[in-house]
Amino acid sequence: MKHNVQIISDAEEDIVDIFTYVSLHDTEEKAKYLLEKIEGTCLSLKEYPKRGHVPPELERIGVYNYREIHFKPYRIIYEIGEREVFIHCVLDGRRSLQELLERRLLR
């Protein structure tokens, strides 16, 4: 069964921030490429949403309803519904994410 992938507003803001940062610090072409690949990775969850794993930062505090997949250093945090996948965050995996994940996903 295919799922409908929805990128919620927080994740959309994350993607825009990544695009802006890469455009300013590298090239716009690289930012466009990165945007295309991140969106493609998100949309790939239509087919196999359960392939991701529970983020370790959430698993340590007993939260198991979120999963993550990766593209390059970016972590895509999502939740699987009945027929939908909700993308909650697209975050740079090189940063410490414990507090951010708790604040964004457990509010």
N, C-alpha and C positions, 0 to 999 in steps of 0.2 A: 504494500500500500504506500503510495506516495504521500508525503506530508507537504503542507504549505509552509514555506519559510517566511517568517515575519521578523524584520529587523526593527526592534523597538527604538524609540527616540534616543535613549542613552547610547546605544550601540551606533546609531547613525552619527551622533556627535563624536564618538570615538573615531569613527572612520574619517570624518571631516578633519578632525585634529591631526590624524596620521597623515592625511593627504597634504594638509597645510604645512606641517613640519617638514616633510620630505621635499615639498616644492621649494621651501625657503632654504633648506640646508643641503639639498642635492640638486635635482633637476625636476622640472614639471613632467617630463617624459617618464622618469622613474616613478614619480608619484602616481601618474595615471596607470602605469603598469601594476604597481602595488595595489591600487584601488581595484583594478579589474581582477587581480588574483584573490584578494580578500573577499570580494563579493562572490566570485566563483566558488571559493571554498565554503562560504556560507550557504550558497544555493545547492551545493553538493549534498547537503543534509536532507534534501528532499527524498533521496533514495535510501540512505542508510544512516538514519539519525542516531542509532544506538552504538555506532562505531567509536564514539568518543569515550573518554573516561572521566570520572569524578575528579575535579581539581583537588590536589592534595591539601591545599589550604582549607578547603571546605570539608573534606573528609575528616580532617583532624578535629573539627568541631561538631561532627555528626550530621552534616548536611549532605544529603545524597541525591537531591532532585535536580542537580545541575551537572552538565557534562562539558567537556572542552575538546576542541580539536585545534590544530596548529597550522599556521602558514608562516614560514620563516620564523622570526622571533615573536610573532603575534599569536596571542591566545584568544580563541573565539569561545566565549562562554555562552551556553545555551541550555534551554529547558525543553523537554519533549512533552507536548500535549497529546490529546486524543488523535488529532490529524494535523497538528501544527507543530512547528518548531519555532521557538521564540529566541532570537539572538539577543542576549542581554548586554554583552560587553565584547569589545575588541581591544585587547590590551597588549602592551609591550611586555613580553615575557622576561625582559632583562631587568625589569623593576620589581621591587618587593610588592607583592600584591595582596598579602593577607588582610590588611586593614581596608583596602579599597574594595575587595570582594565582599567582605563582611558588610561594609557600609552600603554598597550598591545592591547586593542581592538579598540582604536580610532585613531591609527596612520595612 
